[in-house]
Every structure is written in structure tokens, then in C-alpha cells.
Amino acid sequence: MIPKQWPQLPCFTVSTSKPDYDGHFPPTHITNLHIHDPSIIRVNNIYHSYGSGPHIPIHTAPDLSGPWAKAGTVLDGPSILPKGDLKAPWAPTTLFHSGTYYCFYATSNGGCRNSAIGVATSSSPGPNDWTDHAPLALSGAGKKSTLYPFDRANAIDVSVILDHTTNQGYMNFGSFWTGIWQVPLQPGLLETDPRGEEVRHLAFEPTVVHPPGKKADGICGDSTGMHPIEGAFISYREPWYYLWFSWGKCCHFDREKLPKPGLEYSIRLGRSSSPRGPFVDKQGRDLVNGGGEIIYGSNGDVYAPGGQGVLTDDGEEGVDVLYYHYLNKSVSLEFKEARMGYNFIKYVDGWPVVR
């Protein structure tokens, strides 16, 4: 997620190939957790959340509904990554694999793609025991930023999916610019393997939804215009892999100049039989060509939901949960007022429906 300011212009241009926005969605399950870009895991019946902010804050709760309480942070100080806001990393994804907890995160500055992706590891999900590692990816400026696909992508909004057959790890990332990409991870999940033939382009918004700013130079501001797609997360519910992403304007809203309904954040999706894609929506449109099923959007007091993830229950009667951040229109649209909400998922003919 990029906390960027969008220029205030009288109108937007929207692709006619986009799914119709109707706003008919169930209300959220309300929590007391103020957060951006949540990542949630459950360990011994305790829920742990990780979010954007100073040193990657950790909160815990006995139930998704709360009460949520601050437990500490992943990092004890600034990130060791070489660029971006090192004191306030963005959009973490935390997972458990082979006896180790991994917290993938990014550092950047708003509206720019001079970014880095890193990872910290720990033997436990709580604070005070994390080791920060060398960068996994760099984009924008610098020697390693010239490697494909980092030479054209924005190295933020990282998530990781493990192939349910081979256990191979894949890193998904990207925001605005050329969209969402995927590269394999080396065993141990601490290094990428960005060989050209193994890179996958997973999703893109080809329509220029907003023209470029006057100072856009390709590094800070996309000189081709805004392509508002980001926040990829892949979940698995046999036999499908689901690519969830956020589309639209994330934040920094002026109540007097809100974007046209449907241009604020919404949660969209495609599916594939492989974690490598290609991912298509319900109408068969490839996400690289602008496809994407709208799964959840603004409704009632819920405004601009996004930064999502899925908590998967692998039991026979397991119920998956879509969680995300959103703004409450009756409270405030300020950036700091974002909070976590969630909805349960029902699968109908292999497609998720929130309830």
C-alpha cells in the first residue's frame, strides 16, 4: 500500500472492462484494532496481527473480534534495508514455515518506487526475538534494482505463498506502475531466485485511471499515469489458488472531494489451478489484462476496504476469513483511523463470497 496523495482533478478515466461496482456487500465485523495492511496468524488459539507502522507493530487477541492489545514490535529499531522509511516498514506478511516465523515487509516513501523488500525471522510469533536479514529485492535506484522484474516494478506489498504440492515458496509483490509480480524463493525463504524464465506477471491495471502528476519521473510518480493495483495475497482452498488484491485509492481522503464511488479501495480477486497463474476472474478475464472480481467494497459505514489477507482453516469444516483495513465514514476518514474488519468466506462453485 502506498500512502500517496492523488492530485485533485475534476474526473477520473475508468476502464469499461472493469466489473460493475454496485456496493452490495455485507457489513464488516467490527474490531478495536487500528491498523493498516494487517497480516494475521493464529498460534495456540491466540491471534497475532502485524501491520504497517513503527518497527512493525504486533497486537494479540483471544478472538478475531478482540479485544486486541499491543504486544510489541517485530523490529527493535530501524530496518537494515538500504532505502525507504526504515523506522516505519509497510505491509508485512507473517507466516510459519519449517519451525520458523517469517515476517516479510517493505520500506519505501509515498508515491515512489525506490523501495526494498526485507524479511525478519524468529522462533516465536511475539516481539523481542526477531533477526533482520539482507534485502530480498530492490527497485527504483541502485545496482540490484536493474534486475528484471524489479527494473519496472515497485518492491513493496510483499506476500508469500507455498505450493501445496512441492512446498516451493513464491514471493508476490508490486504496487501501481506495472502491477503485481511473482518470483521464486530459495529454500529457506531468505533469497529470491529471479531468473527471467521463472518470473511471473500476475496482475495489472492497463487503464490509466488518473493522468500522471506534473513531476512524475518514473521513480517518484509513474510517468504513464496511475494504475492503482497493489496488495497481492494468494490463498489456497482446494483445488484453487486465489489471488486477492486491492484496487483504487487507498487513503488520504478529503471528505469534500471524495473520488467517484468505486474508485476508492476495493478488494478484488482471480483464481488459478497453480500458484504461478495465470489468474482469471469469474468472466474468464486474465488479471494481467485488467480482470478482477470485486469481492468486497464500500458499504454502510465501511469505506475503502483493502490491504487484505485470508486466514485459512484447513479442517474439514473449516471456515476461511477475509480480513482487511477500512475507514468508518461515521467516525473519520483520516489515515490514522483505519481499523481491521473481517468477514467469513463461503465458496460457491469455487468462487469466494463474503458474508
Secondary structure by P-SEA (a helix, b strand, c coil): ccccccccccbbbbbcccccccccccccccccccccbbbbbbcccbbbbbbccccbbbbbccccccccccccccccccccccccccccccbbbbbbcccbbbbbbccccccccccccbbbbcccccccbbbbbcccccccccccccccccccccccbbbbbccccccbbbbbbcccccccbbbbbcccccccccccccccccccccccccccccccccccccccccccccbbbbbbcccbbbbbbcccccccccccccccccccbbbbbccccccccccccccccccccccccccccccccccccccccccccccccbbbbbbbbbbccccccccccbbbbbbbbbbcccccccc
